[in-house]
Amino acid sequence: MKKFLLLLATVFGALAIQKKLKAQKAEQELWAEATDQPGTL
């Protein structure tokens, strides 16, 4: 039972990290797009 709970915690932790990294990448791409061509507002 303890191994199963440890496995679940590991999976949820990995999913949370993956979600955070995707959000950071999306924000970085948004900023890159917004600042890529100055003067096009």
Backbone as ProteinMPNN parsed JSONL, in Angstrom:
{"seq_chain_A": "MKKFLLLLATVFGALAIQKKLKAQKAEQELWAEATDQPGTL", "coords_chain_A": {"N_chain_A": [[0.822, -1.198, 0.0], [1.933, 1.239, 0.77], [3.848, 1.571, -1.197], [2.245, 1.924, -3.409], [0.975, 4.358, -2.801], [3.211, 6.0, -2.796], [3.925, 5.771, -5.467], [1.665, 6.973, -6.647], [1.941, 9.588, -5.628], [4.329, 10.295, -6.862], [3.595, 10.219, -9.569], [1.595, 12.231, -9.655], [3.152, 14.398, -8.895], [4.967, 14.526, -11.031], [3.194, 15.125, -13.1], [2.289, 17.631, -12.265], [4.655, 19.118, -12.42], [5.12, 18.929, -15.163], [2.891, 20.317, -16.14], [3.423, 22.861, -15.12], [5.803, 23.485, -16.475], [4.867, 23.547, -19.114], [3.159, 25.742, -18.962], [5.001, 27.762, -18.397], [6.487, 27.711, -20.759], [4.54, 28.44, -22.624], [3.999, 31.029, -21.749], [6.491, 32.206, -22.177], [6.658, 32.02, -24.972], [4.534, 33.674, -25.634], [5.449, 36.163, -24.669], [7.697, 36.407, -26.297], [6.506, 36.631, -28.779], [5.057, 38.985, -28.406], [7.04, 40.861, -28.053], [8.573, 40.668, -30.267], [8.321, 42.153, -32.683], [8.788, 45.318, -32.594], [6.824, 48.277, -32.425], [4.53, 47.566, -33.822], [2.019, 47.842, -32.795]], "CA_chain_A": [[0.0, 0.0, 0.0], [2.81, 2.415, 0.827], [4.478, 1.725, -2.512], [1.217, 2.468, -4.305], [0.82, 5.778, -2.48], [4.422, 6.657, -3.261], [3.795, 5.831, -6.919], [0.671, 8.007, -6.95], [2.532, 10.892, -5.341], [5.322, 10.542, -7.905], [2.875, 10.52, -10.814], [0.976, 13.552, -9.533], [4.241, 15.377, -8.882], [5.469, 14.653, -12.4], [2.173, 15.835, -13.88], [2.293, 19.033, -11.841], [5.855, 19.735, -12.991], [4.901, 19.031, -16.607], [1.936, 21.401, -16.352], [4.119, 24.123, -14.834], [6.745, 23.739, -17.566], [4.079, 23.942, -20.29], [2.683, 27.107, -18.731], [6.148, 28.656, -18.539], [6.841, 27.767, -22.171], [3.508, 29.223, -23.295], [4.203, 32.436, -21.382], [7.705, 32.647, -22.863], [6.312, 32.203, -26.384], [3.683, 34.856, -25.72], [6.314, 37.333, -24.531], [8.544, 36.497, -27.49], [5.657, 37.142, -29.861], [4.673, 40.352, -28.099], [8.19, 41.755, -28.117], [9.345, 40.321, -31.448], [8.28, 43.208, -33.685], [8.41, 46.575, -31.944], [6.176, 49.288, -33.255], [3.419, 47.028, -34.608], [0.807, 47.857, -31.991]], "C_chain_A": [[0.87, 1.269, 0.0], [3.485, 2.657, -0.517], [3.503, 2.335, -3.504], [1.025, 3.957, -4.066], [2.033, 6.575, -2.943], [4.386, 6.809, -4.784], [2.801, 6.916, -7.338], [1.239, 9.409, -6.73], [3.558, 11.267, -6.404], [4.65, 10.942, -9.209], [2.265, 11.91, -10.75], [2.029, 14.652, -9.514], [4.781, 15.617, -10.282], [4.471, 15.409, -13.273], [2.139, 17.322, -13.527], [3.495, 19.765, -12.425], [5.688, 19.933, -14.493], [3.949, 20.186, -16.922], [2.597, 22.764, -16.143], [5.072, 24.474, -15.971], [6.013, 24.165, -18.836], [3.598, 25.377, -20.16], [3.822, 28.107, -18.906], [6.535, 28.807, -20.01], [5.824, 28.615, -22.931], [3.678, 30.706, -22.992], [5.427, 33.0, -22.093], [7.418, 32.905, -24.342], [5.449, 33.442, -26.579], [4.52, 36.124, -25.623], [7.207, 37.51, -25.751], [7.753, 37.071, -28.656], [5.331, 38.615, -29.648], [5.837, 41.322, -28.278], [9.018, 41.537, -29.373], [9.441, 41.477, -32.438], [7.843, 44.515, -33.046], [7.763, 47.542, -32.931], [5.009, 48.774, -34.085], [2.137, 46.995, -33.801], [-0.328, 48.372, -32.76]], "O_chain_A": [[0.567, 2.242, -0.69], [3.673, 3.802, -0.929], [3.881, 3.159, -4.337], [0.923, 4.734, -5.016], [1.894, 7.698, -3.428], [4.77, 7.848, -5.321], [3.061, 7.682, -8.266], [1.039, 10.304, -7.551], [3.644, 12.429, -6.803], [5.078, 11.884, -9.876], [2.403, 12.688, -11.694], [1.808, 15.73, -10.066], [5.026, 16.757, -10.678], [4.863, 16.24, -14.092], [1.976, 18.169, -14.405], [3.371, 20.904, -12.874], [6.064, 20.972, -15.034], [4.179, 20.944, -17.865], [2.356, 23.703, -16.902], [5.144, 25.63, -16.386], [6.484, 25.045, -19.557], [3.623, 26.138, -21.127], [3.634, 29.174, -19.491], [6.871, 29.904, -20.456], [6.2, 29.418, -23.785], [3.519, 31.545, -23.879], [5.407, 34.139, -22.56], [7.884, 33.898, -24.9], [5.605, 34.171, -27.558], [4.328, 37.057, -26.403], [7.446, 38.635, -26.191], [8.259, 37.889, -29.424], [5.328, 39.4, -30.597], [5.627, 42.485, -28.62], [10.067, 42.162, -29.531], [10.515, 41.751, -32.973], [6.646, 44.793, -32.964], [8.121, 47.599, -34.108], [4.538, 49.482, -34.975], [1.249, 46.195, -34.094], [-1.44, 48.458, -32.239]]}, "name": "protein", "num_of_chains": 1, "seq": "MKKFLLLLATVFGALAIQKKLKAQKAEQELWAEATDQPGTL"}
